[in-house]
Amino acid sequence: MLQVDIDPRADGTVVTPRGRLTMVSAKSFRETVTAEITRGKGGIVVVDLSQTEFVDSSGLGALVACLKTARQAGGDLRLAAPSEQVTMVLGLTNLDRVLRPRPSVDEALRD
């Protein structure tokens, strides 16, 4: 079961998925992040992946869909602190070039 924490901040919104971002949880994750993007009317959304232990292709698809939604709303979606497994999957799929993970949430908000 994936738990998603939302932390609205002055400089953006931090979304922290805790657990496994897989086919089972990807749709609800995407809907949660999309709602935050809509509520924040664009702006910066940082997905803190430090508590995400596993991502599969559906999870990657959800992240890409959220990035597209954020950019269409005039904002951006940034990844922060991915775990070793998530970093490996992003690298293998070359999505690290599109989603460009940052080492920390603060760096992602600043960038």
CYANA upper distance limits for C-alpha pairs under 8 A (distance plus 0.5 A):
  1 MET  CA     19 GLY  CA      7.10
  1 MET  CA     20 ARG  CA      7.50
  1 MET  CA     25 SER  CA      7.68
  2 LEU  CA     17 PRO  CA      6.97
  2 LEU  CA     18 ARG  CA      6.12
  2 LEU  CA     19 GLY  CA      5.43
  2 LEU  CA     20 ARG  CA      6.28
  2 LEU  CA     21 LEU  CA      7.13
  2 LEU  CA     25 SER  CA      6.70
  3 GLN  CA     17 PRO  CA      6.21
  3 GLN  CA     18 ARG  CA      5.56
  3 GLN  CA     19 GLY  CA      7.19
  4 VAL  CA     15 VAL  CA      7.23
  4 VAL  CA     16 THR  CA      6.00
  4 VAL  CA     17 PRO  CA      4.83
  4 VAL  CA     18 ARG  CA      6.58
  4 VAL  CA     29 PHE  CA      7.82
  5 ASP  CA     15 VAL  CA      6.23
  5 ASP  CA     16 THR  CA      5.51
  5 ASP  CA     17 PRO  CA      6.90
  5 ASP  CA     18 ARG  CA      8.34
  6 ILE  CA     13 THR  CA      7.60
  6 ILE  CA     14 VAL  CA      6.43
  6 ILE  CA     15 VAL  CA      5.24
  6 ILE  CA     16 THR  CA      7.01
  7 ASP  CA     13 THR  CA      6.24
  7 ASP  CA     14 VAL  CA      5.48
  7 ASP  CA     15 VAL  CA      6.85
  8 PRO  CA     12 GLY  CA      6.89
  8 PRO  CA     13 THR  CA      4.85
  8 PRO  CA     14 VAL  CA      6.74
  9 ARG  CA     13 THR  CA      6.00
  9 ARG  CA     14 VAL  CA      7.88
 11 ASP  CA     44 ILE  CA      7.80
 11 ASP  CA    109 LEU  CA      7.17
 12 GLY  CA     43 GLY  CA      6.70
 12 GLY  CA     44 ILE  CA      5.23
 12 GLY  CA     45 VAL  CA      6.24
 12 GLY  CA     46 VAL  CA      7.85
 12 GLY  CA    109 LEU  CA      7.23
 13 THR  CA     36 GLU  CA      8.28
 13 THR  CA     44 ILE  CA      6.87
 13 THR  CA     45 VAL  CA      5.32
 13 THR  CA     46 VAL  CA      6.65
 14 VAL  CA     45 VAL  CA      6.39
 14 VAL  CA     46 VAL  CA      5.25
 14 VAL  CA     47 VAL  CA      6.43
 14 VAL  CA     48 ASP  CA      7.17
 14 VAL  CA    105 VAL  CA      8.19
 15 VAL  CA     33 VAL  CA      7.92
 15 VAL  CA     45 VAL  CA      7.65
 15 VAL  CA     46 VAL  CA      6.56
 15 VAL  CA     47 VAL  CA      5.29
 15 VAL  CA     48 ASP  CA      6.50
 16 THR  CA     47 VAL  CA      6.31
 16 THR  CA     48 ASP  CA      5.31
 16 THR  CA     49 LEU  CA      6.86
 16 THR  CA     50 SER  CA      8.37
 16 THR  CA     51 GLN  CA      7.57
 17 PRO  CA     21 LEU  CA      8.04
 17 PRO  CA     29 PHE  CA      8.41
 17 PRO  CA     47 VAL  CA      8.05
 17 PRO  CA     48 ASP  CA      7.59
 17 PRO  CA     49 LEU  CA      7.05
 17 PRO  CA     51 GLN  CA      6.97
 17 PRO  CA     52 THR  CA      6.42
 18 ARG  CA     49 LEU  CA      8.39
 18 ARG  CA     51 GLN  CA      5.31
 18 ARG  CA     52 THR  CA      5.59
 18 ARG  CA     53 GLU  CA      8.12
 19 GLY  CA     51 GLN  CA      6.95
 19 GLY  CA     52 THR  CA      5.46
 19 GLY  CA     53 GLU  CA      6.12
 19 GLY  CA     54 PHE  CA      7.59
 20 ARG  CA     25 SER  CA      8.11
 20 ARG  CA     52 THR  CA      6.34
 20 ARG  CA     53 GLU  CA      6.20
 20 ARG  CA     54 PHE  CA      5.29
 20 ARG  CA     55 VAL  CA      6.62
 21 LEU  CA     25 SER  CA      6.24
 21 LEU  CA     26 ALA  CA      6.40
 21 LEU  CA     29 PHE  CA      8.43
 21 LEU  CA     52 THR  CA      7.47
 21 LEU  CA     54 PHE  CA      6.62
 21 LEU  CA     55 VAL  CA      5.34
 21 LEU  CA     56 ASP  CA      7.23
 21 LEU  CA     58 SER  CA      8.28
 21 LEU  CA     59 GLY  CA      5.51
 22 THR  CA     26 ALA  CA      6.06
 22 THR  CA     54 PHE  CA      8.05
 22 THR  CA     55 VAL  CA      6.22
 22 THR  CA     56 ASP  CA      5.71
 22 THR  CA     57 SER  CA      7.83
 22 THR  CA     58 SER  CA      6.18
 22 THR  CA     59 GLY  CA      5.50
 23 MET  CA     27 LYS  CA      8.08
 23 MET  CA     56 ASP  CA      7.68
 23 MET  CA     57 SER  CA      8.15
 23 MET  CA     58 SER  CA      5.43
 23 MET  CA     59 GLY  CA      7.01
 25 SER  CA     29 PHE  CA      6.63
 25 SER  CA     59 GLY  CA      8.22
 26 ALA  CA     30 ARG  CA      6.54
 26 ALA  CA     58 SER  CA      6.50
 26 ALA  CA     59 GLY  CA      5.64
 26 ALA  CA     61 GLY  CA      8.49
 26 ALA  CA     62 ALA  CA      6.24
 27 LYS  CA     31 GLU  CA      6.71
 27 LYS  CA     62 ALA  CA      7.52
 28 SER  CA     32 THR  CA      6.60
 29 PHE  CA     33 VAL  CA      6.73
 29 PHE  CA     62 ALA  CA      7.79
 30 ARG  CA     34 THR  CA      6.47
 30 ARG  CA     62 ALA  CA      5.88
 30 ARG  CA     63 LEU  CA      7.80
 30 ARG  CA     65 ALA  CA      7.86
 30 ARG  CA     66 CYS  CA      6.81
 31 GLU  CA     35 ALA  CA      6.60
 32 THR  CA     36 GLU  CA      6.94
 33 VAL  CA     37 ILE  CA      6.73
 33 VAL  CA     66 CYS  CA      7.17
 34 THR  CA     38 THR  CA      6.65
 34 THR  CA     66 CYS  CA      6.84
 34 THR  CA     69 THR  CA      7.39
 34 THR  CA     70 ALA  CA      8.27
 35 ALA  CA     39 ARG  CA      6.50
 36 GLU  CA     40 GLY  CA      6.41
 37 ILE  CA     41 LYS  CA      6.42
 37 ILE  CA     42 GLY  CA      5.90
 37 ILE  CA     43 GLY  CA      7.89
 37 ILE  CA     45 VAL  CA      7.69
 37 ILE  CA     69 THR  CA      8.08
 37 ILE  CA     70 ALA  CA      6.60
 37 ILE  CA     73 ALA  CA      7.99
 38 THR  CA     42 GLY  CA      7.08
 38 THR  CA     73 ALA  CA      8.11
 41 LYS  CA     73 ALA  CA      7.03
 41 LYS  CA     74 GLY  CA      8.45
 41 LYS  CA     75 GLY  CA      8.50
 42 GLY  CA     70 ALA  CA      6.40
 42 GLY  CA     71 ARG  CA      8.02
 42 GLY  CA     73 ALA  CA      5.22
 42 GLY  CA     74 GLY  CA      5.71
 42 GLY  CA     75 GLY  CA      4.78
 42 GLY  CA     76 ASP  CA      7.78
 43 GLY  CA     70 ALA  CA      8.13
 43 GLY  CA     73 ALA  CA      8.48
 43 GLY  CA     74 GLY  CA      7.36
 43 GLY  CA     75 GLY  CA      4.72
 43 GLY  CA     76 ASP  CA      6.83
 44 ILE  CA     70 ALA  CA      8.42
 44 ILE  CA     75 GLY  CA      6.03
 44 ILE  CA     76 ASP  CA      5.51
 44 ILE  CA     77 LEU  CA      6.48
 44 ILE  CA     78 ARG  CA      7.98
 44 ILE  CA    109 LEU  CA      7.59
 45 VAL  CA     70 ALA  CA      8.21
 45 VAL  CA     75 GLY  CA      8.29
 45 VAL  CA     76 ASP  CA      6.78
 45 VAL  CA     77 LEU  CA      5.31
 45 VAL  CA     78 ARG  CA      6.79
 46 VAL  CA     77 LEU  CA      6.27
 46 VAL  CA     78 ARG  CA      5.25
 46 VAL  CA     79 LEU  CA      6.14
 46 VAL  CA     80 ALA  CA      7.17
 46 VAL  CA    105 VAL  CA      7.35
 46 VAL  CA    108 ALA  CA      7.07
 46 VAL  CA    109 LEU  CA      7.41
 47 VAL  CA     77 LEU  CA      7.80
 47 VAL  CA     78 ARG  CA      6.66
 47 VAL  CA     79 LEU  CA      5.35
 47 VAL  CA     80 ALA  CA      6.55
 48 ASP  CA     79 LEU  CA      6.60
 48 ASP  CA     80 ALA  CA      5.27
 48 ASP  CA     81 ALA  CA      6.58
 48 ASP  CA     82 PRO  CA      7.65
 48 ASP  CA    104 SER  CA      8.42
 48 ASP  CA    105 VAL  CA      6.87
 49 LEU  CA     79 LEU  CA      7.39
 49 LEU  CA     80 ALA  CA      6.42
 49 LEU  CA     81 ALA  CA      6.04
 49 LEU  CA     82 PRO  CA      5.02
 49 LEU  CA     83 SER  CA      7.02
 49 LEU  CA     86 VAL  CA      8.39
 50 SER  CA     80 ALA  CA      7.84
 50 SER  CA     81 ALA  CA      5.53
 50 SER  CA     82 PRO  CA      5.64
 50 SER  CA     83 SER  CA      5.97
 51 GLN  CA     83 SER  CA      7.93
 52 THR  CA     82 PRO  CA      7.90
 52 THR  CA     83 SER  CA      7.22
 52 THR  CA     86 VAL  CA      8.17
 53 GLU  CA     83 SER  CA      7.00
 53 GLU  CA     85 GLN  CA      7.43
 53 GLU  CA     86 VAL  CA      7.82
 54 PHE  CA     85 GLN  CA      6.74
 54 PHE  CA     86 VAL  CA      6.71
 55 VAL  CA     59 GLY  CA      5.92
 55 VAL  CA     60 LEU  CA      7.25
 55 VAL  CA     85 GLN  CA      8.13
 55 VAL  CA     86 VAL  CA      6.48
 55 VAL  CA     89 VAL  CA      7.97
 56 ASP  CA     60 LEU  CA      6.85
 56 ASP  CA     89 VAL  CA      8.43
 57 SER  CA     61 GLY  CA      6.61
 58 SER  CA     62 ALA  CA      6.72
 59 GLY  CA     63 LEU  CA      6.87
 60 LEU  CA     64 VAL  CA      6.77
 61 GLY  CA     65 ALA  CA      6.58
 62 ALA  CA     66 CYS  CA      6.62
 63 LEU  CA     67 LEU  CA      6.70
 64 VAL  CA     68 LYS  CA      6.77
 64 VAL  CA     99 LEU  CA      8.29
 65 ALA  CA     69 THR  CA      6.74
 66 CYS  CA     70 ALA  CA      6.56
 66 CYS  CA     77 LEU  CA      7.58
 67 LEU  CA     71 ARG  CA      6.70
 67 LEU  CA     76 ASP  CA      7.04
 67 LEU  CA     77 LEU  CA      5.56
 67 LEU  CA     78 ARG  CA      8.36
 67 LEU  CA     99 LEU  CA      8.39
 68 LYS  CA     72 GLN  CA      6.62
 69 THR  CA     73 ALA  CA      6.76
 70 ALA  CA     74 GLY  CA      6.99
 70 ALA  CA     75 GLY  CA      5.53
 70 ALA  CA     76 ASP  CA      5.60
 70 ALA  CA     77 LEU  CA      6.49
 71 ARG  CA     75 GLY  CA      5.42
 71 ARG  CA     76 ASP  CA      5.73
 71 ARG  CA     77 LEU  CA      8.02
 77 LEU  CA     99 LEU  CA      8.33
 78 ARG  CA     99 LEU  CA      6.94
 78 ARG  CA    100 ARG  CA      7.71
 78 ARG  CA    101 PRO  CA      7.14
 78 ARG  CA    102 ARG  CA      8.12
 78 ARG  CA    108 ALA  CA      6.67
 79 LEU  CA     99 LEU  CA      7.07
 79 LEU  CA    100 ARG  CA      7.37
 79 LEU  CA    101 PRO  CA      5.07
 79 LEU  CA    102 ARG  CA      6.62
 79 LEU  CA    105 VAL  CA      8.49
 79 LEU  CA    108 ALA  CA      7.50
 80 ALA  CA    101 PRO  CA      5.84
 80 ALA  CA    102 ARG  CA      5.20
 80 ALA  CA    103 PRO  CA      6.15
 80 ALA  CA    104 SER  CA      5.60
 80 ALA  CA    105 VAL  CA      5.73
 80 ALA  CA    107 GLU  CA      8.45
 80 ALA  CA    108 ALA  CA      6.66
 81 ALA  CA    101 PRO  CA      7.53
 81 ALA  CA    102 ARG  CA      6.70
 81 ALA  CA    103 PRO  CA      5.24
 81 ALA  CA    104 SER  CA      5.57
 81 ALA  CA    105 VAL  CA      7.46
 82 PRO  CA     86 VAL  CA      6.15
 82 PRO  CA     87 THR  CA      6.22
 82 PRO  CA    101 PRO  CA      7.58
 82 PRO  CA    103 PRO  CA      8.12
 83 SER  CA     87 THR  CA      6.55
 84 GLU  CA     88 MET  CA      6.66
 85 GLN  CA     89 VAL  CA      6.80
 86 VAL  CA     90 LEU  CA      6.61
 87 THR  CA     91 GLY  CA      6.64
 87 THR  CA     96 ASP  CA      8.29
 88 MET  CA     92 LEU  CA      6.62
 89 VAL  CA     93 THR  CA      6.69
 90 LEU  CA     94 ASN  CA      6.41
 90 LEU  CA     95 LEU  CA      5.48
 90 LEU  CA     96 ASP  CA      5.48
 91 GLY  CA     95 LEU  CA      6.91
 91 GLY  CA     96 ASP  CA      6.03
 94 ASN  CA     98 VAL  CA      8.06
 95 LEU  CA     99 LEU  CA      6.36
 95 LEU  CA    100 ARG  CA      8.09
 96 ASP  CA    100 ARG  CA      5.31
 96 ASP  CA    101 PRO  CA      6.95
101 PRO  CA    108 ALA  CA      8.45
102 ARG  CA    107 GLU  CA      6.87
102 ARG  CA    108 ALA  CA      6.12
103 PRO  CA    107 GLU  CA      7.40
103 PRO  CA    108 ALA  CA      8.27
104 SER  CA    108 ALA  CA      6.83
105 VAL  CA    109 LEU  CA      6.70
106 ASP  CA    110 ARG  CA      6.66
107 GLU  CA    111 ASP  CA      6.42
